[in-house]
Amino acid sequence: MMKKRILSALAAAALAVGLLPAALAAAPDRQEAAEVLAALDIMVGDQNGNLNLSSTVTRAEFTRMVISASPFRDSAGDAASVSPYPDVPKSHWAAPYIQAAVGAGYVSGYLDGTFRPGSSITLAEGVTMVLKLLGYENSDFTGAYPAGQMAAYRNLNLDEGISASADSTLTRGDVLCLFYNLMTTKNKSGVYYLNVLEAGKNLVSADGVIDRVALVNDAMEGPVVADAVNWQSKIPFDLANATVYRDGKASSLAALQSLDVVYWSKPMNTLWAYTKQVTGTLEAVAPNTSSPASVTVAGQVYALESNEAAFAFSNLGQFRTGDNVTLLMGRTGNVAAVRGTGESGVITATYGIVTAVADSPYTDNQGNSYNRHTITVMTTSGAVNSYPTTSNYRAGDLVRITTENGELQIKRPTTVRLSGTVSRDGKRLGNKSFAANVEILDTYEDTAVRVYPERLAGLEITERMVRFCSTNAQGEIERLILREATGDTHTYGILTSVNEVNVGMMVSSSYVVNVAGQEVPIVNPNGVYNLKQGPCVIKGSLSAPDRITNLDSVRLDAILGYTALTDRNQTLDISERVAVFEVRDDTYYYSSLARVSGGGYTLTGYYDKAQDQGGRIRVILARSSS
């Protein structure tokens, strides 16, 4: 097993497991090594993406990899200036690499004056070349060749994952491990080799871990917008067998749609597409149109990612404040490209819930200021945008924002009837599948939170819960707005004071609730909620709640992550926003799950409803067990 593991948080960067032979598919270290070497263009698959790890490697092939892993990788030409060896004419495909490697002192031929490019390379020969990449010379080793080199190979842990002996021929699997190990090996000067190869990027941390996120991002090229007939011709490799990710999930070339923002890596044979769009009025360009770095659209500021976007918003470009635009967001979440709402092929629709209504200032394309009635909308993507409108909308209304004939149009979406149970794997609602890039909001009055399909797993969705649903061309659910399905929109805390009066004609109440460590007073001059001190759920605003209810309790024996084991051996899910309080001398101290889950506390969990109805443990009280 390789001990040098690399960061695996970026699922979008992973090569498909199918690129590896079946026997290696379950070996994560080799798959990760393949991703790293592909990103560095050291070792790539064939035209079908296959790595052929059981095949042997020739001296010519290995020399090409050495140059690709060296500081000379960009200087080796397409053709050699001379014939490096009698059996390597300058017309040989590997001649420029062999010429560069000989010039750098990485490799030499045999005593008979030949190079033998088609012969299989042995482990000792490969190790000797790799050690020279690390800065070692023949004079650094004592004894008969290759004893000293092989000792260094083992002492530097270059042998991890390799079982070949010194005179054994190397397979592509062996070479994969050798070059991967090289990246996290310190050179003769004590610097990790990848940090030498990619100077200034610090891709290997102090403890020898490769930052795959940064490495793959660095390997990406682009973007190109999929809005033209010939956009695929701009990608410099055959896409027939390319690995495709869309919004971070495995996808296909056929699934890409117009206005997707596409990046690529030729060595990795991979495309990454991003679909997020923002439509609205261009309100400002900053710091100025001479050198734009960000824009304000629909009340939000977005940084510009690409030169194309910067030019479009510059004084040389086509867009001015007051124009309606559609921002196409790239891999960083910033603006990769922009399209005018009147341009052919631009069909965008944004859905969301109105969270606020107000009059706001705007600037037209002549630089004049004016006020317009404005709604603030939380969209299904989770973004909060502002849109001018002449219609009367109230907080809590659902809206659809589109562009028609170059004008921003805001309408109420059509209600869709839908119900069913979400599958346990979170991939279907009833007989409909969720799209890979599905966006879901759960709402309560004018409040909303974004949720993901996994959060709804096993939950029965009734028609009353569904406020809106839209599907894509494949009939998959693409946008979904729910009504109080999860309870995640509510506020959870501790009632520390309860004062209820219900005598004759006098009915009133006042409370104090601890929310995230803050004491908040709540007054109801015309009613009572029939409460007791302790954990509670507050529906609606804190200033004027619709309802306050005490939570039910359960004794917890253990916590692992966001899962709790009860004293009845039940497992219950804990809300990711769980409110944790330590109780000392009848006083509540706001705390954290990490602090109380390690032992030393008696724990009580409080939940809002049954788990199969979307309930979660919302509050945990921790009392010292000592």
Summary of the structure (lengths in Angstrom):
residues: 626
radius of gyration: 31.0
end to end distance: 43.1
largest distance: 113.4
contacts: 1978
relative contact order: 0.06
helix: 19%
strand: 37%
